[in-house]
Amino acid sequence: MDVANSPWLWISVVPVVMMVLIQAGLFLRRSWKNGKEMGLSDEQLTTGLKTGVISAIGPAIAVLAAMLALIATVGGPVAWMRLTVIGSLAFELPAAELGVSQLGYGFGDEGITETAFATAVWTMTLGGIGWLLVAALGTPHMEKARQKVVGGRDTLLPIVTAGAMLGAFAYFVSGEITAGAPETASVAMGGLVMSSLLAIADEKEIQWIREWALGIAMAVGLLVGMGIHTVAGGGW
């Protein structure tokens, strides 16, 4: 692991991480400008920004946990770079394990050779190219596709957009609902807490509850799932 944690490797991944930070800053600046052009007030934009930051806390903790696991196989620099660029637990961990397994090693084994390390890095890098190509080639055409779906009826645009978001969330949640009692309870409790907090926020007109609702729901769902898994184990 001396090579995987060498100073030169740390230096080599810094430009990639910096590029991600620059892109994030550019996106934030552009979204703020577009929001102004759409007629949103500074208060609305600030609320949206705070909600996004709060909602990102839960996934960020999960990514941090994955980084700790990934460091054992590919070292700190590559783990930092990969989870900065992609940040997908469902991809990075299996990809690294698949790479080292081709040379007879398991995930987290000590004494991994340079060849096994390089294989894991190549597997993660080449496997992630598909997402980048789809985003780069498909994003410019998404607005045209959305306009075509609604057939020129602009009033349907919010409905189509909301439906797409619900479909995406449903896709990710569907596999967890049937995975076992801890997962099912986690999803159910998270949904219940989210709905309850939004109802309270709307009834009492408390803005901060609306901003923190998603983060609180994710934390409660996580704790409930962990509690059930600890007491009763996984499965049904």
Backbone as CSV, one residue per row, in Angstrom:
resi,resn,N_x,N_y,N_z,CA_x,CA_y,CA_z,C_x,C_y,C_z
1,MET,0.821,-1.219,0.000,0.000,0.000,0.000,0.854,1.269,0.000
2,ASP,2.187,1.093,-0.045,3.040,2.281,-0.084,2.795,3.083,-1.352
3,VAL,2.608,2.377,-2.468,2.347,3.057,-3.736,0.981,3.726,-3.705
4,ALA,-0.004,3.031,-3.149,-1.376,3.548,-3.135,-1.513,4.815,-2.299
5,ASN,-0.611,5.004,-1.341,-0.677,6.189,-0.474,0.543,7.092,-0.631
6,SER,1.216,6.988,-1.761,2.430,7.765,-1.974,2.111,9.249,-2.152
7,PRO,3.033,10.122,-1.786,2.799,11.568,-1.949,2.512,11.969,-3.388
8,TRP,3.198,11.321,-4.345,2.984,11.672,-5.748,1.566,11.349,-6.198
9,LEU,1.005,10.280,-5.659,-0.372,9.934,-6.023,-1.354,10.940,-5.425
10,TRP,-1.074,11.395,-4.210,-1.900,12.450,-3.616,-1.876,13.709,-4.483
11,ILE,-0.684,14.070,-4.944,-0.552,15.267,-5.780,-1.292,15.093,-7.102
12,SER,-1.251,13.880,-7.665,-1.852,13.648,-8.980,-3.371,13.739,-8.966
13,VAL,-4.011,13.470,-7.826,-5.476,13.501,-7.788,-6.017,14.882,-7.421
14,VAL,-5.147,15.768,-6.939,-5.609,17.108,-6.554,-6.253,17.861,-7.714
15,PRO,-5.662,17.863,-8.943,-6.326,18.580,-10.048,-7.730,18.086,-10.344
16,VAL,-7.958,16.781,-10.225,-9.292,16.228,-10.489,-10.287,16.726,-9.450
17,VAL,-9.889,16.679,-8.186,-10.772,17.148,-7.117,-11.037,18.643,-7.255
18,MET,-10.013,19.408,-7.603,-10.183,20.850,-7.785,-11.141,21.150,-8.933
19,MET,-11.075,20.345,-10.000,-11.980,20.541,-11.126,-13.429,20.329,-10.702
20,VAL,-13.666,19.328,-9.857,-15.021,19.078,-9.364,-15.512,20.264,-8.534
21,LEU,-14.646,20.805,-7.681,-15.027,21.958,-6.866,-15.319,23.180,-7.736
22,ILE,-14.507,23.372,-8.774,-14.741,24.503,-9.684,-16.068,24.339,-10.410
23,GLN,-16.355,23.126,-10.872,-17.626,22.872,-11.546,-18.804,23.130,-10.612
24,ALA,-18.665,22.698,-9.362,-19.741,22.932,-8.395,-19.978,24.424,-8.198
25,GLY,-18.885,25.190,-8.116,-19.028,26.635,-7.977,-19.680,27.281,-9.186
26,LEU,-19.313,26.815,-10.384,-19.908,27.353,-11.606,-21.394,27.022,-11.696
27,PHE,-21.749,25.788,-11.328,-23.159,25.398,-11.352,-23.972,26.227,-10.362
28,LEU,-23.399,26.450,-9.179,-24.091,27.247,-8.172,-24.296,28.673,-8.665
29,ARG,-23.262,29.237,-9.247,-23.366,30.605,-9.765,-24.389,30.691,-10.892
30,ARG,-24.379,29.703,-11.788,-25.314,29.719,-12.917,-26.750,29.519,-12.445
31,SER,-26.955,28.609,-11.498,-28.308,28.366,-11.005,-28.860,29.590,-10.279
32,TRP,-28.002,30.289,-9.542,-28.440,31.511,-8.856,-28.842,32.570,-9.882
33,LYS,-28.044,32.705,-10.940,-28.341,33.684,-11.985,-29.639,33.335,-12.704
34,ASN,-29.818,32.056,-13.036,-31.046,31.636,-13.715,-32.266,31.815,-12.821
35,GLY,-32.084,31.571,-11.514,-33.186,31.778,-10.583,-33.635,33.224,-10.549
36,LYS,-32.661,34.119,-10.597,-32.982,35.550,-10.643,-33.765,35.889,-11.907
37,GLU,-33.332,35.318,-13.036,-34.005,35.587,-14.307,-35.427,35.035,-14.317
38,MET,-35.664,33.971,-13.532,-37.002,33.385,-13.448,-37.905,34.141,-12.483
39,GLY,-37.353,35.130,-11.783,-38.159,35.932,-10.880,-38.138,35.492,-9.435
40,LEU,-37.243,34.576,-9.077,-37.155,34.134,-7.688,-36.452,35.196,-6.849
41,SER,-36.913,35.356,-5.624,-36.319,36.336,-4.719,-35.065,35.766,-4.060
42,ASP,-34.282,36.653,-3.448,-33.088,36.206,-2.730,-33.455,35.254,-1.598
43,GLU,-34.579,35.506,-0.949,-35.016,34.638,0.146,-35.332,33.237,-0.365
44,GLN,-36.013,33.149,-1.498,-36.337,31.848,-2.068,-35.076,31.109,-2.500
45,LEU,-34.151,31.816,-3.112,-32.906,31.190,-3.545,-32.083,30.717,-2.352
46,THR,-32.044,31.533,-1.303,-31.307,31.147,-0.102,-31.936,29.931,0.556
47,THR,-33.256,29.891,0.588,-33.956,28.738,1.156,-33.644,27.473,0.369
48,GLY,-33.665,27.581,-0.951,-33.332,26.429,-1.780,-31.912,25.956,-1.560
49,LEU,-30.988,26.901,-1.415,-29.593,26.551,-1.173,-29.426,25.854,0.165
50,LYS,-30.048,26.384,1.211,-29.943,25.764,2.531,-30.564,24.378,2.536
51,THR,-31.691,24.223,1.863,-32.339,22.916,1.794,-31.433,21.904,1.106
52,GLY,-30.783,22.326,0.024,-29.874,21.431,-0.678,-28.686,21.024,0.174
53,VAL,-28.127,21.984,0.898,-26.977,21.691,1.756,-27.364,20.717,2.867
54,ILE,-28.501,20.967,3.497,-28.955,20.094,4.584,-29.252,18.694,4.065
55,SER,-29.896,18.618,2.897,-30.254,17.320,2.324,-29.023,16.518,1.922
56,ALA,-27.909,17.198,1.686,-26.689,16.509,1.260,-25.914,15.912,2.428
57,ILE,-26.286,16.248,3.658,-25.536,15.759,4.818,-25.602,14.238,4.909
58,GLY,-26.810,13.676,4.784,-26.975,12.226,4.882,-26.162,11.470,3.849
59,PRO,-26.334,11.761,2.549,-25.513,11.082,1.540,-24.017,11.291,1.731
60,ALA,-23.629,12.473,2.219,-22.205,12.739,2.428,-21.629,11.824,3.505
61,ILE,-22.406,11.562,4.552,-21.950,10.650,5.605,-21.786,9.243,5.048
62,ALA,-22.729,8.826,4.195,-22.639,7.502,3.580,-21.411,7.402,2.683
63,VAL,-21.120,8.459,1.937,-19.937,8.473,1.080,-18.667,8.416,1.921
64,LEU,-18.661,9.101,3.059,-17.507,9.065,3.952,-17.274,7.650,4.467
65,ALA,-18.352,6.953,4.830,-18.221,5.571,5.297,-17.662,4.681,4.192
66,ALA,-18.118,4.904,2.959,-17.610,4.121,1.833,-16.138,4.413,1.581
67,MET,-15.742,5.665,1.781,-14.338,6.024,1.587,-13.443,5.267,2.561
68,LEU,-13.885,5.132,3.804,-13.093,4.399,4.796,-12.902,2.950,4.371
69,ALA,-13.957,2.353,3.786,-13.844,0.973,3.313,-12.970,0.887,2.068
70,LEU,-13.076,1.883,1.200,-12.336,1.868,-0.060,-10.848,2.115,0.162
71,ILE,-10.511,2.883,1.194,-9.108,3.188,1.481,-8.311,1.911,1.729
72,ALA,-8.946,0.910,2.341,-8.245,-0.328,2.664,-7.786,-1.069,1.419
73,THR,-8.437,-0.828,0.282,-8.097,-1.551,-0.941,-7.287,-0.713,-1.913
74,VAL,-7.685,0.530,-2.142,-7.014,1.351,-3.165,-6.283,2.550,-2.572
75,GLY,-6.267,2.690,-1.262,-5.548,3.789,-0.646,-6.341,5.083,-0.595
76,GLY,-5.804,6.054,0.129,-6.508,7.313,0.324,-6.668,8.169,-0.913
77,PRO,-5.613,8.369,-1.720,-5.746,9.270,-2.873,-6.812,8.847,-3.870
78,VAL,-6.785,7.586,-4.290,-7.753,7.109,-5.287,-9.161,7.101,-4.712
79,ALA,-9.309,6.695,-3.450,-10.635,6.707,-2.824,-11.190,8.125,-2.780
80,TRP,-10.354,9.075,-2.435,-10.763,10.486,-2.394,-11.198,10.970,-3.772
81,MET,-10.397,10.636,-4.788,-10.707,11.086,-6.142,-11.988,10.444,-6.668
82,ARG,-12.116,9.120,-6.524,-13.258,8.411,-7.096,-14.567,8.853,-6.457
83,LEU,-14.591,8.985,-5.150,-15.831,9.362,-4.480,-16.105,10.854,-4.607
84,THR,-15.119,11.633,-5.019,-15.365,13.038,-5.339,-16.001,13.171,-6.714
85,VAL,-15.523,12.383,-7.665,-16.018,12.458,-9.040,-17.371,11.773,-9.185
86,ILE,-17.496,10.558,-8.676,-18.714,9.759,-8.846,-19.550,9.757,-7.571
87,GLY,-18.950,9.317,-6.465,-19.673,9.313,-5.196,-20.748,8.263,-5.086
88,SER,-20.641,7.189,-5.868,-21.667,6.148,-5.858,-21.175,4.935,-5.078
89,LEU,-21.819,4.673,-3.937,-21.462,3.498,-3.147,-21.755,2.219,-3.906
90,ALA,-22.865,2.219,-4.648,-23.303,1.013,-5.344,-22.358,0.635,-6.472
91,PHE,-21.513,1.556,-6.918,-20.592,1.251,-8.014,-19.147,1.099,-7.556
92,GLU,-18.647,2.049,-6.797,-17.219,2.086,-6.487,-16.758,0.863,-5.693
93,LEU,-17.512,0.487,-4.662,-17.101,-0.657,-3.843,-17.089,-1.959,-4.636
94,PRO,-18.185,-2.319,-5.358,-18.141,-3.549,-6.168,-17.088,-3.496,-7.267
95,ALA,-16.869,-2.316,-7.864,-15.873,-2.205,-8.929,-14.474,-2.473,-8.397
96,ALA,-14.149,-1.910,-7.241,-12.838,-2.149,-6.646,-12.669,-3.617,-6.264
97,GLU,-13.724,-4.199,-5.703,-13.659,-5.613,-5.321,-13.504,-6.500,-6.548
98,LEU,-14.218,-6.168,-7.630,-14.105,-6.936,-8.868,-12.693,-6.856,-9.427
99,GLY,-12.096,-5.680,-9.350,-10.749,-5.517,-9.876,-9.717,-6.354,-9.136
100,VAL,-9.712,-6.292,-7.814,-8.701,-7.039,-7.049,-8.978,-8.534,-7.063
101,SER,-10.248,-8.925,-7.228,-10.586,-10.352,-7.220,-10.026,-11.075,-8.434
102,GLN,-9.747,-10.356,-9.512,-9.189,-10.990,-10.707,-7.778,-11.513,-10.470
103,LEU,-7.139,-11.036,-9.431,-5.796,-11.510,-9.097,-5.773,-12.262,-7.770
104,GLY,-6.945,-12.705,-7.329,-7.018,-13.574,-6.166,-7.085,-12.889,-4.822
105,TYR,-7.353,-11.601,-4.802,-7.444,-10.870,-3.542,-8.900,-10.561,-3.213
106,GLY,-9.165,-10.340,-1.934,-10.491,-9.947,-1.495,-10.502,-8.496,-1.070
107,PHE,-11.702,-7.967,-0.924,-11.841,-6.555,-0.566,-11.310,-6.324,0.840
108,GLY,-10.353,-5.412,0.974,-9.781,-5.094,2.275,-8.588,-5.934,2.669
109,ASP,-8.158,-6.879,1.803,-6.994,-7.703,2.121,-5.732,-6.850,2.186
110,GLU,-4.818,-7.242,3.046,-3.535,-6.556,3.130,-2.545,-7.198,2.162
111,GLY,-1.525,-6.457,1.803,-0.501,-6.992,0.919,-0.909,-7.077,-0.534
112,ILE,-1.859,-6.268,-0.960,-2.283,-6.269,-2.359,-1.139,-5.755,-3.236
113,THR,-0.886,-6.438,-4.340,0.216,-6.063,-5.222,-0.123,-4.816,-6.035
114,GLU,0.920,-4.242,-6.644,0.708,-3.067,-7.494,-0.198,-3.386,-8.675
115,THR,-0.079,-4.614,-9.202,-0.915,-5.009,-10.342,-2.383,-5.080,-9.944
116,ALA,-2.662,-5.646,-8.776,-4.047,-5.720,-8.302,-4.597,-4.327,-8.031
117,PHE,-3.762,-3.476,-7.464,-4.179,-2.091,-7.219,-4.518,-1.382,-8.525
118,ALA,-3.634,-1.514,-9.522,-3.875,-0.872,-10.815,-5.126,-1.428,-11.484
119,THR,-5.362,-2.730,-11.342,-6.559,-3.335,-11.934,-7.824,-2.767,-11.311
120,ALA,-7.814,-2.591,-10.000,-8.983,-2.013,-9.327,-9.232,-0.583,-9.789
121,VAL,-8.160,0.192,-9.928,-8.307,1.589,-10.362,-8.839,1.657,-11.786
122,TRP,-8.306,0.811,-12.678,-8.794,0.799,-14.057,-10.252,0.362,-14.127
123,THR,-10.633,-0.604,-13.312,-12.024,-1.072,-13.309,-12.972,0.044,-12.900
124,MET,-12.628,0.776,-11.851,-13.472,1.882,-11.404,-13.526,3.004,-12.440
125,THR,-12.376,3.300,-13.039,-12.314,4.424,-13.982,-13.065,4.122,-15.268
126,LEU,-12.775,2.978,-15.881,-13.440,2.631,-17.142,-14.928,2.376,-16.933
127,GLY,-15.282,1.797,-15.792,-16.693,1.537,-15.523,-17.510,2.797,-15.345
128,GLY,-16.867,3.886,-14.916,-17.594,5.137,-14.706,-17.702,6.011,-15.938
129,ILE,-17.033,5.614,-17.029,-17.068,6.433,-18.243,-18.476,6.511,-18.815
130,GLY,-19.241,5.422,-18.686,-20.590,5.400,-19.256,-21.460,6.529,-18.739
131,TRP,-21.414,6.789,-17.437,-22.214,7.870,-16.851,-21.810,9.219,-17.431
132,LEU,-20.490,9.416,-17.572,-20.015,10.696,-18.087,-20.444,10.905,-19.536
133,LEU,-20.386,9.845,-20.340,-20.787,9.958,-21.742,-22.280,10.230,-21.871
134,VAL,-23.081,9.513,-21.075,-24.529,9.729,-21.128,-24.875,11.154,-20.720
135,ALA,-24.227,11.636,-19.656,-24.500,13.005,-19.200,-24.054,14.033,-20.231
136,ALA,-22.875,13.815,-20.818,-22.339,14.787,-21.773,-23.135,14.811,-23.073
137,LEU,-23.528,13.636,-23.558,-24.212,13.558,-24.849,-25.723,13.704,-24.731
138,GLY,-26.280,13.283,-23.597,-27.732,13.290,-23.471,-28.336,14.541,-22.872
139,THR,-27.595,15.210,-21.996,-28.146,16.385,-21.315,-28.609,17.491,-22.265
140,PRO,-27.838,17.831,-23.316,-28.300,18.909,-24.212,-29.639,18.631,-24.889
141,HIS,-30.038,17.355,-24.953,-31.280,17.007,-25.647,-32.444,16.771,-24.686
142,MET,-32.189,16.856,-23.386,-33.236,16.542,-22.420,-34.393,17.533,-22.474
143,GLU,-34.092,18.815,-22.645,-35.156,19.811,-22.683,-36.047,19.605,-23.904
144,LYS,-35.445,19.276,-25.056,-36.242,18.994,-26.248,-37.135,17.780,-26.028
145,ALA,-36.579,16.757,-25.383,-37.365,15.555,-25.106,-38.517,15.865,-24.159
146,ARG,-38.255,16.693,-23.168,-39.306,17.044,-22.211,-40.412,17.842,-22.895
147,GLN,-40.032,18.760,-23.771,-41.029,19.543,-24.509,-41.849,18.644,-25.433
148,LYS,-41.198,17.644,-26.008,-41.902,16.736,-26.908,-42.901,15.880,-26.152
149,VAL,-42.542,15.492,-24.929,-43.435,14.656,-24.119,-44.731,15.387,-23.801
150,VAL,-44.644,16.663,-23.475,-45.844,17.422,-23.096,-46.594,17.944,-24.309
151,GLY,-46.011,17.812,-25.499,-46.717,18.214,-26.709,-47.053,19.688,-26.779
152,GLY,-46.167,20.535,-26.262,-46.396,21.972,-26.331,-47.273,22.530,-25.234
153,ARG,-47.795,21.687,-24.368,-48.635,22.156,-23.255,-47.737,22.434,-22.050
154,ASP,-47.384,23.688,-21.888,-46.433,24.066,-20.841,-46.952,23.780,-19.438
155,THR,-48.266,23.735,-19.283,-48.822,23.470,-17.954,-48.488,22.064,-17.466
156,LEU,-48.136,21.169,-18.400,-47.799,19.801,-18.013,-46.336,19.642,-17.612
157,LEU,-45.511,20.650,-17.890,-44.085,20.535,-17.587,-43.807,20.249,-16.111
158,PRO,-44.422,20.991,-15.168,-44.171,20.666,-13.752,-44.614,19.259,-13.386
159,ILE,-45.704,18.793,-13.989,-46.202,17.454,-13.685,-45.231,16.395,-14.191
160,VAL,-44.742,16.574,-15.422,-43.789,15.622,-15.991,-42.492,15.610,-15.184
161,THR,-42.025,16.789,-14.802,-40.797,16.882,-14.012,-40.954,16.196,-12.659
162,ALA,-42.076,16.463,-11.988,-42.329,15.825,-10.690,-42.456,14.315,-10.845
163,GLY,-43.120,13.870,-11.922,-43.255,12.437,-12.164,-41.914,11.763,-12.388
164,ALA,-41.017,12.443,-13.108,-39.684,11.889,-13.338,-38.909,11.754,-12.030
165,MET,-39.020,12.755,-11.171,-38.328,12.701,-9.882,-38.887,11.587,-9.008
166,LEU,-40.213,11.463,-8.975,-40.830,10.397,-8.188,-40.422,9.031,-8.721
167,GLY,-40.362,8.908,-10.045,-39.939,7.644,-10.636,-38.513,7.289,-10.271
168,ALA,-37.630,8.289,-10.267,-36.234,8.042,-9.906,-36.112,7.595,-8.452
169,PHE,-36.812,8.299,-7.548,-36.780,7.906,-6.139,-37.380,6.514,-5.945
170,ALA,-38.475,6.236,-6.645,-39.122,4.927,-6.519,-38.201,3.814,-6.997
171,TYR,-37.437,4.089,-8.042,-36.507,3.084,-8.571,-35.453,2.718,-7.527
172,PHE,-34.897,3.726,-6.881,-33.857,3.466,-5.891,-34.422,2.820,-4.624
173,VAL,-35.646,3.176,-4.270,-36.236,2.668,-3.030,-36.791,1.261,-3.205
174,SER,-37.239,0.912,-4.420,-37.925,-0.363,-4.638,-37.071,-1.558,-4.236
175,GLY,-35.766,-1.483,-4.500,-34.907,-2.594,-4.129,-34.724,-2.727,-2.633
176,GLU,-34.844,-1.628,-1.897,-34.664,-1.666,-0.448,-35.917,-2.159,0.271
177,ILE,-37.084,-1.875,-0.295,-38.333,-2.246,0.376,-38.431,-3.751,0.576
178,THR,-37.949,-4.527,-0.394,-38.070,-5.984,-0.330,-36.787,-6.661,0.144
179,ALA,-35.776,-5.888,0.541,-34.491,-6.481,0.913,-34.528,-7.157,2.280
180,GLY,-35.391,-6.693,3.168,-35.466,-7.258,4.506,-36.186,-6.320,5.450
181,ALA,-36.446,-6.799,6.661,-37.181,-5.997,7.635,-36.481,-4.676,7.975
182,PRO,-35.156,-4.658,8.196,-34.513,-3.374,8.514,-34.665,-2.349,7.398
183,GLU,-34.478,-2.806,6.162,-34.592,-1.884,5.026,-36.018,-1.379,4.855
184,THR,-36.986,-2.297,4.974,-38.389,-1.906,4.829,-38.794,-0.907,5.906
185,ALA,-38.392,-1.180,7.143,-38.720,-0.273,8.244,-38.040,1.076,8.060
186,SER,-36.820,1.061,7.556,-36.095,2.310,7.331,-36.801,3.183,6.299
187,VAL,-37.223,2.569,5.192,-37.929,3.320,4.148,-39.267,3.838,4.664
188,ALA,-40.018,2.957,5.351,-41.339,3.344,5.848,-41.240,4.464,6.879
189,MET,-40.308,4.342,7.810,-40.173,5.365,8.847,-39.682,6.682,8.255
190,GLY,-38.752,6.606,7.307,-38.276,7.820,6.658,-39.392,8.542,5.929
191,GLY,-40.232,7.783,5.208,-41.364,8.391,4.510,-42.378,8.983,5.463
192,LEU,-42.638,8.278,6.573,-43.595,8.768,7.561,-43.108,10.062,8.213
193,VAL,-41.839,10.095,8.589,-41.278,11.293,9.221,-41.283,12.461,8.246
194,MET,-40.916,12.197,7.002,-40.894,13.258,5.997,-42.285,13.844,5.794
195,SER,-43.283,12.973,5.641,-44.656,13.445,5.432,-45.159,14.230,6.636
196,SER,-44.859,13.738,7.832,-45.321,14.405,9.050,-44.688,15.786,9.204
197,LEU,-43.388,15.867,8.960,-42.702,17.152,9.103,-43.201,18.174,8.080
198,LEU,-43.432,17.736,6.851,-43.939,18.658,5.836,-45.350,19.125,6.170
199,ALA,-46.159,18.212,6.727,-47.516,18.599,7.124,-47.478,19.637,8.243
200,ILE,-46.592,19.425,9.215,-46.454,20.390,10.314,-45.946,21.733,9.790
201,ALA,-44.964,21.677,8.885,-44.408,22.912,8.333,-45.460,23.705,7.571
202,ASP,-46.311,23.010,6.817,-47.362,23.701,6.060,-48.437,24.267,6.982
203,GLU,-48.793,23.496,8.007,-49.861,23.932,8.912,-49.417,25.101,9.779
204,LYS,-48.201,25.008,10.310,-47.697,26.042,11.221,-46.894,27.128,10.504
205,GLU,-46.646,26.903,9.209,-45.840,27.836,8.415,-44.462,28.057,9.046
206,ILE,-43.804,26.947,9.352,-42.463,26.986,9.941,-41.462,26.595,8.856
207,GLN,-40.704,27.554,8.382,-39.839,27.334,7.232,-38.682,26.391,7.543
208,TRP,-38.096,26.512,8.736,-36.915,25.714,9.012,-37.229,24.227,9.063
209,ILE,-38.446,23.860,9.439,-38.820,22.443,9.440,-38.827,21.906,8.014
210,ARG,-39.342,22.708,7.093,-39.369,22.292,5.690,-37.944,22.100,5.155
211,GLU,-37.033,22.951,5.589,-35.656,22.865,5.115,-34.938,21.635,5.673
212,TRP,-35.222,21.291,6.913,-34.541,20.183,7.569,-35.272,18.858,7.423
213,ALA,-36.446,18.853,6.813,-37.294,17.657,6.792,-36.585,16.454,6.185
214,LEU,-35.979,16.626,5.015,-35.350,15.494,4.340,-34.178,14.950,5.140
215,GLY,-33.337,15.836,5.667,-32.203,15.381,6.455,-32.628,14.629,7.707
216,ILE,-33.653,15.143,8.401,-34.153,14.471,9.603,-34.755,13.121,9.250
217,ALA,-35.538,13.072,8.163,-36.168,11.815,7.753,-35.124,10.758,7.412
218,MET,-34.071,11.153,6.726,-33.009,10.208,6.383,-32.306,9.696,7.631
219,ALA,-32.038,10.588,8.582,-31.359,10.184,9.815,-32.219,9.225,10.631
220,VAL,-33.516,9.540,10.762,-34.425,8.674,11.523,-34.548,7.314,10.852
221,GLY,-34.720,7.311,9.529,-34.811,6.048,8.812,-33.565,5.204,8.981
222,LEU,-32.400,5.844,8.935,-31.138,5.130,9.115,-31.036,4.525,10.505
223,LEU,-31.382,5.299,11.526,-31.302,4.807,12.903,-32.273,3.661,13.146
224,VAL,-33.482,3.772,12.605,-34.470,2.699,12.770,-33.976,1.420,12.103
225,GLY,-33.460,1.542,10.880,-32.948,0.367,10.183,-31.795,-0.280,10.917
226,MET,-30.868,0.529,11.429,-29.734,-0.013,12.174,-30.192,-0.676,13.466
227,GLY,-31.182,-0.062,14.130,-31.683,-0.639,15.376,-32.313,-1.999,15.167
228,ILE,-33.152,-2.118,14.141,-33.802,-3.399,13.862,-32.775,-4.443,13.443
229,HIS,-31.789,-4.034,12.647,-30.759,-4.978,12.220,-29.939,-5.464,13.411
230,THR,-29.669,-4.576,14.363,-28.894,-4.960,15.540,-29.670,-5.916,16.439
231,VAL,-30.964,-5.653,16.595,-31.783,-6.467,17.500,-32.219,-7.775,16.860
232,ALA,-32.730,-7.691,15.629,-33.331,-8.869,14.997,-32.523,-9.422,13.837
233,GLY,-31.493,-8.706,13.406,-30.712,-9.158,12.266,-31.366,-8.783,10.950
234,GLY,-30.728,-9.150,9.850,-31.270,-8.854,8.536,-32.321,-9.866,8.128
235,GLY,-32.860,-9.702,6.934,-33.881,-10.623,6.440,-35.233,-10.334,7.057
236,TRP,-36.105,-11.316,6.915,-37.476,-11.161,7.404,-37.697,-12.013,8.654
